[in-house]
């Protein structure tokens, strides 16, 4: 069936769900761009929608907004609207479009897509398709393999199907949808197979059905190629928060980064709409992985840059005078005519530091007295807080000395890691400033977690350590709402040395902290309020709409790459002889089978159930017990 593009009568059904009931701007942008191609539009929302968003949908987009309980996902929402409209009235339309909130777009006008597809003799079509996959991860439908299918984020059904009795019968016999797996199994995977087996013809606008040998799921694995070479007008939201291990099964891990850069540089789509939604709904660690928010900058030469001048400062807390010379050397990396605020806890130290730092040419140095409580944390949140609005960009550092380790070299190595990746040289600092100028959503940069010596456990086991409960308490105290959970490690500035936009942390600065809020000395080595403050930084920045990233100097990155490769290779040399040769994901599963013998199959479902039914505190206790038992 061919459709007259100019005269086509189209009914659109747009499905929406958000756990917080917030309709982000990307939804309004999509709906406004699709409106000119529709004769009628129904918006069906599962669950609660905030009043201002609901009012705007009805006023600016469509008077046909349906609210329903959060059940049945998109499938039963589509079914409910069709039943309300009436299957007998659906036949008055040339095309029925089922679409949902899981995509960003359009990146280009929908005009070309509808024009091209209207001329094709088809019964149903979509923008993208998923290829057949050996085995079936959604076996409820009884298929041995996952069948090839149009992906349900945008499915167009023409009158030739709508007038057929089999269409209404399909929806009437559809099994109850109780989960995402049911939705994919009974609808997305089966719709194409069911109607093509009845003789109806289909195609994907982007030609993904011809990409079977490249990837079964091109919109996830090669979105850049789909958009740039095949004019795909949409991208999946999930591209930016998918499981990174699964992504590495087929790619280098760069699909999301590539497509975001392309959208920013080569399309008119407002990339801020993507950031607004992701920063509200995704954990910052997931974004750091999928979007490659790790930055390696030269430390020997400055990158030329243009842009407005920033008001820049270095805030540095110094307690140990024997480290003052070292701190002064790193402070000299700051550009001339910037402010340096030094905090310390006695008049005697203040006089020494004024003399030492006063010799720094071209800098304005101010020394501020603090109480000996809260260490570098209170220096930032109490002593320096009155100045946060005076600057656009700040580097916070302190004289890091670790006294509880057996050998001093281990603590010195951690300290050098912090400084070498924040204040490595004047050229490096210049490059950090240029990066913040280029990336307006960048809120905080810090070195990656330490990974050598006694700090190796920071990778995976001790990133939260005993600090999830106290961080969650601080999170609630600050009334944060961005995602936080114990399964995702915090991208925290371990060592508490980092660059930040003060505006990104204004909720912390405006809270009104007092020295009495911080623990008295002596302070434990871990599990304290100080460690919670360290971990809350990226969450506070994300709450204000800024992302956090890792920062490395190129000199340090050479060593870091060597270290990571050595560690991974040595682990593989130990694991592969036991578990067999496999890619990363499979090797991880086989290793888990050794760690959790017997009850491994029950582990993930049990963890999911416990997390859903226990309080945070009870769940954390069980996690700690598991760690003790398994070492």
Secondary structure, 3 states (H helix, E strand, C coil): CCCCCCCCCEEEEEEECCCCCCCCHHHHHHHHHHHCCCCEEEEEEECCCCHHHHHHHHHHHCCCEEEECCCCHHHHHHHHHHHHHCHHHHCCCCEEEEEECCEEECCCCHHHHHHHHHCCCCCEEECCEECCECCCCCHHHCCCCECCEECCCEEEEEHHHHCCHHHHHHHHCCCCCCCHHHHHHHHHHHHHHHHHHCCCCEEECCCHHHCCCCCCCHHHHCHHHHHHHHCCCEEEHHHHCCCHHHHHCCCCCCHHHHHHHHHHHHCCCCHHHHHHHHHHHCCHHHHHHHCCCEEEECCCCCCCCCCCCCCEEEEEECCCHHHHHHHHHHHCCCCCCCEEEEEECCHHHHHHHHHHHHCCCCCEEEEEECCCCCHHHHHHHHHCHHHHHHCCEEEEEECCCCCCCCCHHHHHHHHHHHHHCCCCCHHHHHHHHHHHHHCCCEEEEECCCCCCHHHHHHCCCCCCCCCHHHHHHHHHHCCCCCCCCCCCCCCCCCCCCEEECHHHHHHHHCCCCCHHHCCCCCCCCCCCHHHHHHHHHHHHHHHCCCEEEEEEEHHHHHHHHHHHHHHHHHHHHHHHHHHCCCCHHHHHHHHHHHHCCCCHHHHHHHHHHHHHHCCHHHHHHHHHHHHHHHC
